[in-house]
Amino acid sequence: MGAMRLGIAHHFGWAVAVAAGADLRVADRRRIELIEPGMATAPIHHEGRALDDAAAAALVAHVRASALRTAAAALDELAAALPEPVVSISLRAWPADFPTDIAVQRRAPYESQADSVMYRQVLAELARDRHWDVHFFDARDVEQRAVRLLAGRAHDVLHGPRATLGPPWSKDHRMALAATILAGQM
């Protein structure tokens, strides 16, 4: 299979991870936890709303530390289960100028994106620590771009794992696999 590419479709506190080789076959797909049980999953958007800026910043730091620990363990477990080493991770892109100040993140339009961006930033940091290339994708068109690239093989590659691996094989799985395909073309 060669080197593995990892695609991530993240949510608040968890993600779908799909690993595929250069031959585009899925070597692994799983749900990975991004934070420890009982942690605030959206410290800015939900749990931190009633807090002042300092308390919200402390909550975010606490959740981020949990995400670093938990996601690191999940990525290491996944990498250890693969037949070849991971060379890249693909994550949904975020604005390069996204603010880092918690007080700014708590205001519109950033408040609705801040928690999601935090998870992606943690995953990117962990990937770089492991010397994996980090690729970014737009969730709105990643699957369409992969379909154009794959042409006649698109349906078999993107939908075939449901038949060979069984459920679950959802839109998140297809998006993560499509992201690995695009990363292989870079």
HELIX and SHEET records of a PDB file:
HELIX    1   1 PRO A   43  GLU A   47  3                                   5    
HELIX    2   2 ASP A   53  ALA A   81  1                                  29    
HELIX    3   3 ILE A  102  GLN A  105  1                                   4    
HELIX    4   4 ALA A  114  ASP A  129  1                                  16    
HELIX    5   5 VAL A  142  LEU A  150  1                                   9    
HELIX    6   6 ALA A  151  ARG A  153  5                                   3    
HELIX    7   7 ALA A  154  LEU A  165  1                                  12    
HELIX    8   8 LYS A  171  GLY A  184  1                                  14    
SHEET    1   A 5 VAL A  26  GLU A  33  0                                        
SHEET    2   A 5 TRP A  14  ALA A  20 -1                                        
SHEET    3   A 5 MET A   4  HIS A  10 -1                                        
SHEET    4   A 5 VAL A  86  ARG A  92  1                                        
SHEET    5   A 5 ASP A 133  PHE A 137  1                                        
END                                                                             
